Amino acid sequence: MSKRKKLLERLFSKPKDFEWSELRTLLTGFGYEEISGAGSRVKFYEPQSGSLLSLHKPHPSNIVKEYVLDQVIEALEGRGIRP
């Protein structure tokens, strides 16, 4: 099983310890480009679909909040991406 597939399954299980680096790896693997925003906001843009995600980067911890996971899952499902 590929790393991307494992990360996708992990994301959809909504773990309490999903890290920002895992999220970044997953989104860039699906063609998203990371764009630094203002403050702790980071945008991910996927040019083919025009999908834009504006996410809150966690701090001081590296653990992604549940509502951010929900946003990412919704965006991926909207593009037909499921584990």
PDB file with one MODEL, atoms N, CA, C and O in Angstrom:
MODEL        1
ATOM      1  N   MET A   1       0.852  -1.177   0.000  1.00  0.00           N
ATOM      2  CA  MET A   1       0.000   0.000   0.000  1.00  0.00           C
ATOM      3  C   MET A   1       0.900   1.243   0.000  1.00  0.00           C
ATOM      4  O   MET A   1       1.887   1.299   0.733  1.00  0.00           O
ATOM      5  N   SER A   2       0.557   2.221  -0.814  1.00  0.00           N
ATOM      6  CA  SER A   2       1.374   3.426  -0.926  1.00  0.00           C
ATOM      7  C   SER A   2       1.238   4.304   0.318  1.00  0.00           C
ATOM      8  O   SER A   2       0.278   4.201   1.082  1.00  0.00           O
ATOM      9  N   LYS A   3       2.227   5.163   0.488  1.00  0.00           N
ATOM     10  CA  LYS A   3       2.212   6.089   1.620  1.00  0.00           C
ATOM     11  C   LYS A   3       0.991   7.008   1.542  1.00  0.00           C
ATOM     12  O   LYS A   3       0.359   7.298   2.557  1.00  0.00           O
ATOM     13  N   ARG A   4       0.668   7.460   0.330  1.00  0.00           N
ATOM     14  CA  ARG A   4      -0.482   8.358   0.167  1.00  0.00           C
ATOM     15  C   ARG A   4      -1.772   7.662   0.552  1.00  0.00           C
ATOM     16  O   ARG A   4      -2.635   8.256   1.198  1.00  0.00           O
ATOM     17  N   LYS A   5      -1.908   6.399   0.158  1.00  0.00           N
ATOM     18  CA  LYS A   5      -3.117   5.625   0.496  1.00  0.00           C
ATOM     19  C   LYS A   5      -3.224   5.448   2.016  1.00  0.00           C
ATOM     20  O   LYS A   5      -4.309   5.572   2.583  1.00  0.00           O
ATOM     21  N   LYS A   6      -2.108   5.160   2.663  1.00  0.00           N
ATOM     22  CA  LYS A   6      -2.108   5.000   4.121  1.00  0.00           C
ATOM     23  C   LYS A   6      -2.477   6.306   4.822  1.00  0.00           C
ATOM     24  O   LYS A   6      -3.247   6.312   5.783  1.00  0.00           O
ATOM     25  N   LEU A   7      -1.914   7.419   4.326  1.00  0.00           N
ATOM     26  CA  LEU A   7      -2.239   8.720   4.920  1.00  0.00           C
ATOM     27  C   LEU A   7      -3.709   9.073   4.701  1.00  0.00           C
ATOM     28  O   LEU A   7      -4.355   9.638   5.583  1.00  0.00           O
ATOM     29  N   LEU A   8      -4.230   8.738   3.528  1.00  0.00           N
ATOM     30  CA  LEU A   8      -5.634   9.024   3.224  1.00  0.00           C
ATOM     31  C   LEU A   8      -6.549   8.242   4.164  1.00  0.00           C
ATOM     32  O   LEU A   8      -7.510   8.795   4.699  1.00  0.00           O
ATOM     33  N   GLU A   9      -6.257   6.974   4.363  1.00  0.00           N
ATOM     34  CA  GLU A   9      -7.051   6.165   5.288  1.00  0.00           C
ATOM     35  C   GLU A   9      -6.946   6.712   6.706  1.00  0.00           C
ATOM     36  O   GLU A   9      -7.929   6.747   7.446  1.00  0.00           O
ATOM     37  N   ARG A  10      -5.746   7.134   7.070  1.00  0.00           N
ATOM     38  CA  ARG A  10      -5.537   7.706   8.413  1.00  0.00           C
ATOM     39  C   ARG A  10      -6.343   9.000   8.581  1.00  0.00           C
ATOM     40  O   ARG A  10      -6.979   9.208   9.614  1.00  0.00           O
ATOM     41  N   LEU A  11      -6.312   9.864   7.567  1.00  0.00           N
ATOM     42  CA  LEU A  11      -7.068  11.121   7.613  1.00  0.00           C
ATOM     43  C   LEU A  11      -8.550  10.855   7.811  1.00  0.00           C
ATOM     44  O   LEU A  11      -9.182  11.470   8.669  1.00  0.00           O
ATOM     45  N   PHE A  12      -9.110   9.942   7.022  1.00  0.00           N
ATOM     46  CA  PHE A  12     -10.537   9.668   7.070  1.00  0.00           C
ATOM     47  C   PHE A  12     -10.967   9.001   8.380  1.00  0.00           C
ATOM     48  O   PHE A  12     -12.153   8.984   8.707  1.00  0.00           O
ATOM     49  N   SER A  13     -10.007   8.453   9.129  1.00  0.00           N
ATOM     50  CA  SER A  13     -10.339   7.881  10.439  1.00  0.00           C
ATOM     51  C   SER A  13     -10.341   8.958  11.537  1.00  0.00           C
ATOM     52  O   SER A  13     -10.674   8.682  12.689  1.00  0.00           O
ATOM     53  N   LYS A  14      -9.965  10.186  11.160  1.00  0.00           N
ATOM     54  CA  LYS A  14      -9.931  11.353  12.055  1.00  0.00           C
ATOM     55  C   LYS A  14      -9.195  11.083  13.368  1.00  0.00           C
ATOM     56  O   LYS A  14      -9.784  11.192  14.444  1.00  0.00           O
ATOM     57  N   PRO A  15      -7.915  10.734  13.283  1.00  0.00           N
ATOM     58  CA  PRO A  15      -7.156  10.471  14.505  1.00  0.00           C
ATOM     59  C   PRO A  15      -6.901  11.757  15.286  1.00  0.00           C
ATOM     60  O   PRO A  15      -6.888  12.848  14.715  1.00  0.00           O
ATOM     61  N   LYS A  16      -6.703  11.623  16.557  1.00  0.00           N
ATOM     62  CA  LYS A  16      -6.447  12.782  17.424  1.00  0.00           C
ATOM     63  C   LYS A  16      -5.000  13.245  17.340  1.00  0.00           C
ATOM     64  O   LYS A  16      -4.648  14.276  17.913  1.00  0.00           O
ATOM     65  N   ASP A  17      -4.149  12.488  16.628  1.00  0.00           N
ATOM     66  CA  ASP A  17      -2.728  12.829  16.559  1.00  0.00           C
ATOM     67  C   ASP A  17      -2.224  13.049  15.131  1.00  0.00           C
ATOM     68  O   ASP A  17      -1.045  12.831  14.851  1.00  0.00           O
ATOM     69  N   PHE A  18      -3.111  13.479  14.225  1.00  0.00           N
ATOM     70  CA  PHE A  18      -2.719  13.731  12.832  1.00  0.00           C
ATOM     71  C   PHE A  18      -1.863  14.991  12.792  1.00  0.00           C
ATOM     72  O   PHE A  18      -2.292  16.049  13.253  1.00  0.00           O
ATOM     73  N   GLU A  19      -0.661  14.883  12.245  1.00  0.00           N
ATOM     74  CA  GLU A  19       0.282  16.004  12.267  1.00  0.00           C
ATOM     75  C   GLU A  19       0.226  16.836  10.988  1.00  0.00           C
ATOM     76  O   GLU A  19      -0.170  16.357   9.926  1.00  0.00           O
ATOM     77  N   TRP A  20       0.633  18.088  11.124  1.00  0.00           N
ATOM     78  CA  TRP A  20       0.642  19.026  10.011  1.00  0.00           C
ATOM     79  C   TRP A  20       1.500  18.503   8.858  1.00  0.00           C
ATOM     80  O   TRP A  20       1.123  18.637   7.694  1.00  0.00           O
ATOM     81  N   SER A  21       2.639  17.914   9.174  1.00  0.00           N
ATOM     82  CA  SER A  21       3.525  17.391   8.128  1.00  0.00           C
ATOM     83  C   SER A  21       2.834  16.282   7.333  1.00  0.00           C
ATOM     84  O   SER A  21       3.041  16.170   6.125  1.00  0.00           O
ATOM     85  N   GLU A  22       2.021  15.469   7.993  1.00  0.00           N
ATOM     86  CA  GLU A  22       1.265  14.426   7.302  1.00  0.00           C
ATOM     87  C   GLU A  22       0.230  15.050   6.366  1.00  0.00           C
ATOM     88  O   GLU A  22       0.047  14.596   5.237  1.00  0.00           O
ATOM     89  N   LEU A  23      -0.436  16.084   6.846  1.00  0.00           N
ATOM     90  CA  LEU A  23      -1.450  16.767   6.045  1.00  0.00           C
ATOM     91  C   LEU A  23      -0.816  17.403   4.808  1.00  0.00           C
ATOM     92  O   LEU A  23      -1.346  17.290   3.702  1.00  0.00           O
ATOM     93  N   ARG A  24       0.314  18.065   5.001  1.00  0.00           N
ATOM     94  CA  ARG A  24       1.025  18.708   3.892  1.00  0.00           C
ATOM     95  C   ARG A  24       1.450  17.655   2.862  1.00  0.00           C
ATOM     96  O   ARG A  24       1.282  17.861   1.661  1.00  0.00           O
ATOM     97  N   THR A  25       1.995  16.539   3.323  1.00  0.00           N
ATOM     98  CA  THR A  25       2.417  15.462   2.429  1.00  0.00           C
ATOM     99  C   THR A  25       1.239  14.924   1.624  1.00  0.00           C
ATOM    100  O   THR A  25       1.350  14.700   0.419  1.00  0.00           O
ATOM    101  N   LEU A  26       0.121  14.722   2.296  1.00  0.00           N
ATOM    102  CA  LEU A  26      -1.068  14.189   1.634  1.00  0.00           C
ATOM    103  C   LEU A  26      -1.590  15.148   0.571  1.00  0.00           C
ATOM    104  O   LEU A  26      -1.842  14.744  -0.564  1.00  0.00           O
ATOM    105  N   LEU A  27      -1.751  16.412   0.936  1.00  0.00           N
ATOM    106  CA  LEU A  27      -2.311  17.385  -0.011  1.00  0.00           C
ATOM    107  C   LEU A  27      -1.388  17.624  -1.200  1.00  0.00           C
ATOM    108  O   LEU A  27      -1.865  17.706  -2.332  1.00  0.00           O
ATOM    109  N   THR A  28      -0.092  17.739  -0.976  1.00  0.00           N
ATOM    110  CA  THR A  28       0.822  17.935  -2.106  1.00  0.00           C
ATOM    111  C   THR A  28       0.848  16.688  -2.994  1.00  0.00           C
ATOM    112  O   THR A  28       1.065  16.793  -4.201  1.00  0.00           O
ATOM    113  N   GLY A  29       0.628  15.518  -2.407  1.00  0.00           N
ATOM    114  CA  GLY A  29       0.547  14.288  -3.184  1.00  0.00           C
ATOM    115  C   GLY A  29      -0.652  14.258  -4.109  1.00  0.00           C
ATOM    116  O   GLY A  29      -0.640  13.554  -5.119  1.00  0.00           O
ATOM    117  N   PHE A  30      -1.689  15.014  -3.777  1.00  0.00           N
ATOM    118  CA  PHE A  30      -2.878  15.105  -4.625  1.00  0.00           C
ATOM    119  C   PHE A  30      -2.852  16.351  -5.514  1.00  0.00           C
ATOM    120  O   PHE A  30      -3.879  16.733  -6.076  1.00  0.00           O
ATOM    121  N   GLY A  31      -1.694  16.978  -5.643  1.00  0.00           N
ATOM    122  CA  GLY A  31      -1.533  18.082  -6.575  1.00  0.00           C
ATOM    123  C   GLY A  31      -1.755  19.468  -6.015  1.00  0.00           C
ATOM    124  O   GLY A  31      -1.721  20.443  -6.767  1.00  0.00           O
ATOM    125  N   TYR A  32      -1.983  19.589  -4.714  1.00  0.00           N
ATOM    126  CA  TYR A  32      -2.166  20.905  -4.104  1.00  0.00           C
ATOM    127  C   TYR A  32      -0.821  21.600  -3.949  1.00  0.00           C
ATOM    128  O   TYR A  32       0.193  20.964  -3.662  1.00  0.00           O
ATOM    129  N   GLU A  33      -0.829  22.899  -4.140  1.00  0.00           N
ATOM    130  CA  GLU A  33       0.362  23.725  -3.940  1.00  0.00           C
ATOM    131  C   GLU A  33       0.158  24.536  -2.669  1.00  0.00           C
ATOM    132  O   GLU A  33      -0.902  25.128  -2.461  1.00  0.00           O
ATOM    133  N   GLU A  34       1.175  24.558  -1.828  1.00  0.00           N
ATOM    134  CA  GLU A  34       1.080  25.292  -0.560  1.00  0.00           C
ATOM    135  C   GLU A  34       1.417  26.758  -0.786  1.00  0.00           C
ATOM    136  O   GLU A  34       2.431  27.092  -1.399  1.00  0.00           O
ATOM    137  N   ILE A  35       0.550  27.622  -0.281  1.00  0.00           N
ATOM    138  CA  ILE A  35       0.738  29.065  -0.388  1.00  0.00           C
ATOM    139  C   ILE A  35       0.655  29.632   1.021  1.00  0.00           C
ATOM    140  O   ILE A  35      -0.373  29.500   1.685  1.00  0.00           O
ATOM    141  N   SER A  36       1.727  30.260   1.479  1.00  0.00           N
ATOM    142  CA  SER A  36       1.709  30.835   2.822  1.00  0.00           C
ATOM    143  C   SER A  36       0.737  31.994   2.857  1.00  0.00           C
ATOM    144  O   SER A  36       0.717  32.840   1.963  1.00  0.00           O
ATOM    145  N   GLY A  37      -0.064  32.020   3.899  1.00  0.00           N
ATOM    146  CA  GLY A  37      -1.040  33.092   4.071  1.00  0.00           C
ATOM    147  C   GLY A  37      -0.587  34.044   5.168  1.00  0.00           C
ATOM    148  O   GLY A  37       0.597  34.119   5.497  1.00  0.00           O
ATOM    149  N   ALA A  38      -1.526  34.753   5.713  1.00  0.00           N
ATOM    150  CA  ALA A  38      -1.231  35.695   6.784  1.00  0.00           C
ATOM    151  C   ALA A  38      -1.264  34.966   8.124  1.00  0.00           C
ATOM    152  O   ALA A  38      -2.201  34.216   8.399  1.00  0.00           O
ATOM    153  N   GLY A  39      -0.269  35.178   8.943  1.00  0.00           N
ATOM    154  CA  GLY A  39      -0.236  34.563  10.268  1.00  0.00           C
ATOM    155  C   GLY A  39      -0.167  33.051  10.184  1.00  0.00           C
ATOM    156  O   GLY A  39       0.701  32.499   9.507  1.00  0.00           O
ATOM    157  N   SER A  40      -1.080  32.384  10.869  1.00  0.00           N
ATOM    158  CA  SER A  40      -1.059  30.924  10.893  1.00  0.00           C
ATOM    159  C   SER A  40      -1.950  30.308   9.816  1.00  0.00           C
ATOM    160  O   SER A  40      -2.163  29.095   9.812  1.00  0.00           O
ATOM    161  N   ARG A  41      -2.463  31.113   8.922  1.00  0.00           N
ATOM    162  CA  ARG A  41      -3.279  30.604   7.812  1.00  0.00           C
ATOM    163  C   ARG A  41      -2.363  30.147   6.679  1.00  0.00           C
ATOM    164  O   ARG A  41      -1.415  30.838   6.306  1.00  0.00           O
ATOM    165  N   VAL A  42      -2.664  28.982   6.150  1.00  0.00           N
ATOM    166  CA  VAL A  42      -1.930  28.446   5.013  1.00  0.00           C
ATOM    167  C   VAL A  42      -2.969  28.010   3.980  1.00  0.00           C
ATOM    168  O   VAL A  42      -3.961  27.363   4.316  1.00  0.00           O
ATOM    169  N   LYS A  43      -2.729  28.371   2.731  1.00  0.00           N
ATOM    170  CA  LYS A  43      -3.658  28.001   1.667  1.00  0.00           C
ATOM    171  C   LYS A  43      -3.037  26.896   0.827  1.00  0.00           C
ATOM    172  O   LYS A  43      -1.830  26.868   0.584  1.00  0.00           O
ATOM    173  N   PHE A  44      -3.899  25.991   0.393  1.00  0.00           N
ATOM    174  CA  PHE A  44      -3.504  24.930  -0.517  1.00  0.00           C
ATOM    175  C   PHE A  44      -4.390  25.059  -1.739  1.00  0.00           C
ATOM    176  O   PHE A  44      -5.617  25.040  -1.642  1.00  0.00           O
ATOM    177  N   TYR A  45      -3.745  25.190  -2.902  1.00  0.00           N
ATOM    178  CA  TYR A  45      -4.474  25.395  -4.158  1.00  0.00           C
ATOM    179  C   TYR A  45      -4.182  24.230  -5.107  1.00  0.00           C
ATOM    180  O   TYR A  45      -3.029  23.835  -5.282  1.00  0.00           O
ATOM    181  N   GLU A  46      -5.226  23.695  -5.707  1.00  0.00           N
ATOM    182  CA  GLU A  46      -5.088  22.626  -6.688  1.00  0.00           C
ATOM    183  C   GLU A  46      -5.531  23.198  -8.020  1.00  0.00           C
ATOM    184  O   GLU A  46      -6.728  23.374  -8.248  1.00  0.00           O
ATOM    185  N   PRO A  47      -4.572  23.495  -8.919  1.00  0.00           N
ATOM    186  CA  PRO A  47      -4.891  24.215 -10.154  1.00  0.00           C
ATOM    187  C   PRO A  47      -5.851  23.499 -11.104  1.00  0.00           C
ATOM    188  O   PRO A  47      -6.664  24.158 -11.752  1.00  0.00           O
ATOM    189  N   GLN A  48      -5.783  22.174 -11.206  1.00  0.00           N
ATOM    190  CA  GLN A  48      -6.654  21.463 -12.149  1.00  0.00           C
ATOM    191  C   GLN A  48      -8.124  21.625 -11.814  1.00  0.00           C
ATOM    192  O   GLN A  48      -8.947  21.881 -12.694  1.00  0.00           O
ATOM    193  N   SER A  49      -8.454  21.475 -10.530  1.00  0.00           N
ATOM    194  CA  SER A  49      -9.861  21.557 -10.128  1.00  0.00           C
ATOM    195  C   SER A  49     -10.250  22.962  -9.670  1.00  0.00           C
ATOM    196  O   SER A  49     -11.433  23.290  -9.581  1.00  0.00           O
ATOM    197  N   GLY A  50      -9.240  23.788  -9.379  1.00  0.00           N
ATOM    198  CA  GLY A  50      -9.511  25.115  -8.846  1.00  0.00           C
ATOM    199  C   GLY A  50      -9.840  25.091  -7.364  1.00  0.00           C
ATOM    200  O   GLY A  50     -10.291  26.095  -6.812  1.00  0.00           O
ATOM    201  N   SER A  51      -9.620  23.959  -6.719  1.00  0.00           N
ATOM    202  CA  SER A  51      -9.913  23.801  -5.292  1.00  0.00           C
ATOM    203  C   SER A  51      -8.933  24.623  -4.459  1.00  0.00           C
ATOM    204  O   SER A  51      -7.722  24.559  -4.667  1.00  0.00           O
ATOM    205  N   LEU A  52      -9.465  25.390  -3.520  1.00  0.00           N
ATOM    206  CA  LEU A  52      -8.646  26.206  -2.625  1.00  0.00           C
ATOM    207  C   LEU A  52      -9.052  25.926  -1.186  1.00  0.00           C
ATOM    208  O   LEU A  52     -10.221  26.054  -0.821  1.00  0.00           O
ATOM    209  N   LEU A  53      -8.077  25.545  -0.380  1.00  0.00           N
ATOM    210  CA  LEU A  53      -8.307  25.306   1.045  1.00  0.00           C
ATOM    211  C   LEU A  53      -7.534  26.346   1.833  1.00  0.00           C
ATOM    212  O   LEU A  53      -6.340  26.533   1.599  1.00  0.00           O
ATOM    213  N   SER A  54      -8.185  27.017   2.751  1.00  0.00           N
ATOM    214  CA  SER A  54      -7.534  27.948   3.650  1.00  0.00           C
ATOM    215  C   SER A  54      -7.591  27.324   5.043  1.00  0.00           C
ATOM    216  O   SER A  54      -8.646  27.274   5.674  1.00  0.00           O
ATOM    217  N   LEU A  55      -6.439  26.852   5.507  1.00  0.00           N
ATOM    218  CA  LEU A  55      -6.388  26.087   6.746  1.00  0.00           C
ATOM    219  C   LEU A  55      -5.592  26.799   7.817  1.00  0.00           C
ATOM    220  O   LEU A  55      -4.686  27.580   7.528  1.00  0.00           O
ATOM    221  N   HIS A  56      -5.943  26.517   9.045  1.00  0.00           N
ATOM    222  CA  HIS A  56      -5.245  27.073  10.192  1.00  0.00           C
ATOM    223  C   HIS A  56      -4.141  26.113  10.595  1.00  0.00           C
ATOM    224  O   HIS A  56      -4.409  24.979  10.994  1.00  0.00           O
ATOM    225  N   LYS A  57      -2.894  26.568  10.491  1.00  0.00           N
ATOM    226  CA  LYS A  57      -1.755  25.743  10.874  1.00  0.00           C
ATOM    227  C   LYS A  57      -1.681  25.703  12.399  1.00  0.00           C
ATOM    228  O   LYS A  57      -1.712  26.746  13.052  1.00  0.00           O
ATOM    229  N   PRO A  58      -1.583  24.503  12.965  1.00  0.00           N
ATOM    230  CA  PRO A  58      -1.583  24.405  14.425  1.00  0.00           C
ATOM    231  C   PRO A  58      -0.302  24.966  15.042  1.00  0.00           C
ATOM    232  O   PRO A  58       0.779  24.887  14.458  1.00  0.00           O
ATOM    233  N   HIS A  59      -0.453  25.528  16.228  1.00  0.00           N
ATOM    234  CA  HIS A  59       0.697  26.005  16.988  1.00  0.00           C
ATOM    235  C   HIS A  59       0.291  26.119  18.439  1.00  0.00           C
ATOM    236  O   HIS A  59      -0.887  26.386  18.679  1.00  0.00           O
ATOM    237  N   PRO A  60       1.102  25.953  19.380  1.00  0.00           N
ATOM    238  CA  PRO A  60       2.508  25.574  19.273  1.00  0.00           C
ATOM    239  C   PRO A  60       2.693  24.092  18.945  1.00  0.00           C
ATOM    240  O   PRO A  60       3.773  23.679  18.524  1.00  0.00           O
ATOM    241  N   SER A  61       1.654  23.304  19.136  1.00  0.00           N
ATOM    242  CA  SER A  61       1.708  21.874  18.828  1.00  0.00           C
ATOM    243  C   SER A  61       1.651  21.677  17.319  1.00  0.00           C
ATOM    244  O   SER A  61       1.304  22.605  16.588  1.00  0.00           O
ATOM    245  N   ASN A  62       1.983  20.490  16.848  1.00  0.00           N
ATOM    246  CA  ASN A  62       1.959  20.184  15.426  1.00  0.00           C
ATOM    247  C   ASN A  62       0.733  19.328  15.071  1.00  0.00           C
ATOM    248  O   ASN A  62       0.631  18.823  13.953  1.00  0.00           O
ATOM    249  N   ILE A  63      -0.193  19.168  16.023  1.00  0.00           N
ATOM    250  CA  ILE A  63      -1.367  18.317  15.838  1.00  0.00           C
ATOM    251  C   ILE A  63      -2.507  19.131  15.219  1.00  0.00           C
ATOM    252  O   ILE A  63      -2.880  20.190  15.724  1.00  0.00           O
ATOM    253  N   VAL A  64      -3.047  18.614  14.117  1.00  0.00           N
ATOM    254  CA  VAL A  64      -4.108  19.305  13.377  1.00  0.00           C
ATOM    255  C   VAL A  64      -5.438  19.163  14.126  1.00  0.00           C
ATOM    256  O   VAL A  64      -5.778  18.081  14.605  1.00  0.00           O
ATOM    257  N   LYS A  65      -6.172  20.252  14.219  1.00  0.00           N
ATOM    258  CA  LYS A  65      -7.474  20.257  14.892  1.00  0.00           C
ATOM    259  C   LYS A  65      -8.500  19.466  14.082  1.00  0.00           C
ATOM    260  O   LYS A  65      -8.380  19.330  12.865  1.00  0.00           O
ATOM    261  N   GLU A  66      -9.498  18.951  14.775  1.00  0.00           N
ATOM    262  CA  GLU A  66     -10.511  18.115  14.134  1.00  0.00           C
ATOM    263  C   GLU A  66     -11.289  18.876  13.052  1.00  0.00           C
ATOM    264  O   GLU A  66     -11.605  18.304  12.009  1.00  0.00           O
ATOM    265  N   TYR A  67     -11.598  20.145  13.285  1.00  0.00           N
ATOM    266  CA  TYR A  67     -12.361  20.895  12.288  1.00  0.00           C
ATOM    267  C   TYR A  67     -11.562  21.085  11.001  1.00  0.00           C
ATOM    268  O   TYR A  67     -12.145  21.184   9.922  1.00  0.00           O
ATOM    269  N   VAL A  68     -10.232  21.138  11.105  1.00  0.00           N
ATOM    270  CA  VAL A  68      -9.390  21.246   9.909  1.00  0.00           C
ATOM    271  C   VAL A  68      -9.426  19.926   9.142  1.00  0.00           C
ATOM    272  O   VAL A  68      -9.502  19.919   7.913  1.00  0.00           O
ATOM    273  N   LEU A  69      -9.370  18.809   9.870  1.00  0.00           N
ATOM    274  CA  LEU A  69      -9.486  17.499   9.226  1.00  0.00           C
ATOM    275  C   LEU A  69     -10.814  17.399   8.480  1.00  0.00           C
ATOM    276  O   LEU A  69     -10.869  16.895   7.358  1.00  0.00           O
ATOM    277  N   ASP A  70     -11.885  17.883   9.114  1.00  0.00           N
ATOM    278  CA  ASP A  70     -13.207  17.864   8.476  1.00  0.00           C
ATOM    279  C   ASP A  70     -13.206  18.670   7.173  1.00  0.00           C
ATOM    280  O   ASP A  70     -13.784  18.239   6.175  1.00  0.00           O
ATOM    281  N   GLN A  71     -12.555  19.841   7.183  1.00  0.00           N
ATOM    282  CA  GLN A  71     -12.485  20.680   5.987  1.00  0.00           C
ATOM    283  C   GLN A  71     -11.760  19.951   4.855  1.00  0.00           C
ATOM    284  O   GLN A  71     -12.197  19.981   3.704  1.00  0.00           O
ATOM    285  N   VAL A  72     -10.663  19.304   5.190  1.00  0.00           N
ATOM    286  CA  VAL A  72      -9.864  18.613   4.186  1.00  0.00           C
ATOM    287  C   VAL A  72     -10.632  17.409   3.636  1.00  0.00           C
ATOM    288  O   VAL A  72     -10.645  17.175   2.427  1.00  0.00           O
ATOM    289  N   ILE A  73     -11.264  16.655   4.519  1.00  0.00           N
ATOM    290  CA  ILE A  73     -12.046  15.498   4.082  1.00  0.00           C
ATOM    291  C   ILE A  73     -13.156  15.940   3.133  1.00  0.00           C
ATOM    292  O   ILE A  73     -13.370  15.315   2.094  1.00  0.00           O
ATOM    293  N   GLU A  74     -13.857  17.006   3.481  1.00  0.00           N
ATOM    294  CA  GLU A  74     -14.942  17.518   2.638  1.00  0.00           C
ATOM    295  C   GLU A  74     -14.417  17.934   1.264  1.00  0.00           C
ATOM    296  O   GLU A  74     -15.041  17.646   0.243  1.00  0.00           O
ATOM    297  N   ALA A  75     -13.267  18.613   1.243  1.00  0.00           N
ATOM    298  CA  ALA A  75     -12.695  19.058  -0.027  1.00  0.00           C
ATOM    299  C   ALA A  75     -12.266  17.867  -0.885  1.00  0.00           C
ATOM    300  O   ALA A  75     -12.503  17.856  -2.093  1.00  0.00           O
ATOM    301  N   LEU A  76     -11.646  16.880  -0.275  1.00  0.00           N
ATOM    302  CA  LEU A  76     -11.216  15.703  -1.029  1.00  0.00           C
ATOM    303  C   LEU A  76     -12.409  14.907  -1.537  1.00  0.00           C
ATOM    304  O   LEU A  76     -12.400  14.439  -2.675  1.00  0.00           O
ATOM    305  N   GLU A  77     -13.428  14.748  -0.714  1.00  0.00           N
ATOM    306  CA  GLU A  77     -14.636  14.056  -1.160  1.00  0.00           C
ATOM    307  C   GLU A  77     -15.296  14.793  -2.317  1.00  0.00           C
ATOM    308  O   GLU A  77     -15.833  14.167  -3.231  1.00  0.00           O
ATOM    309  N   GLY A  78     -15.257  16.112  -2.278  1.00  0.00           N
ATOM    310  CA  GLY A  78     -15.803  16.923  -3.357  1.00  0.00           C
ATOM    311  C   GLY A  78     -15.106  16.685  -4.682  1.00  0.00           C
ATOM    312  O   GLY A  78     -15.682  16.891  -5.750  1.00  0.00           O
ATOM    313  N   ARG A  79     -13.865  16.249  -4.598  1.00  0.00           N
ATOM    314  CA  ARG A  79     -13.080  15.920  -5.808  1.00  0.00           C
ATOM    315  C   ARG A  79     -13.153  14.438  -6.127  1.00  0.00           C
ATOM    316  O   ARG A  79     -12.490  13.966  -7.050  1.00  0.00           O
ATOM    317  N   GLY A  80     -13.958  13.698  -5.366  1.00  0.00           N
ATOM    318  CA  GLY A  80     -14.111  12.268  -5.611  1.00  0.00           C
ATOM    319  C   GLY A  80     -12.994  11.420  -5.036  1.00  0.00           C
ATOM    320  O   GLY A  80     -12.804  10.277  -5.453  1.00  0.00           O
ATOM    321  N   ILE A  81     -12.253  11.965  -4.083  1.00  0.00           N
ATOM    322  CA  ILE A  81     -11.132  11.240  -3.476  1.00  0.00           C
ATOM    323  C   ILE A  81     -11.582  10.657  -2.154  1.00  0.00           C
ATOM    324  O   ILE A  81     -11.994  11.373  -1.241  1.00  0.00           O
ATOM    325  N   ARG A  82     -11.493   9.330  -2.072  1.00  0.00           N
ATOM    326  CA  ARG A  82     -11.850   8.591  -0.857  1.00  0.00           C
ATOM    327  C   ARG A  82     -10.840   7.471  -0.679  1.00  0.00           C
ATOM    328  O   ARG A  82     -10.202   7.049  -1.644  1.00  0.00           O
ATOM    329  N   PRO A  83     -10.688   6.983   0.555  1.00  0.00           N
ATOM    330  CA  PRO A  83      -9.747   5.869   0.750  1.00  0.00           C
ATOM    331  C   PRO A  83     -10.208   4.584   0.081  1.00  0.00           C
ATOM    332  O   PRO A  83      -9.520   3.567   0.160  1.00  0.00           O
TER     333      PRO A  83
ENDMDL
END
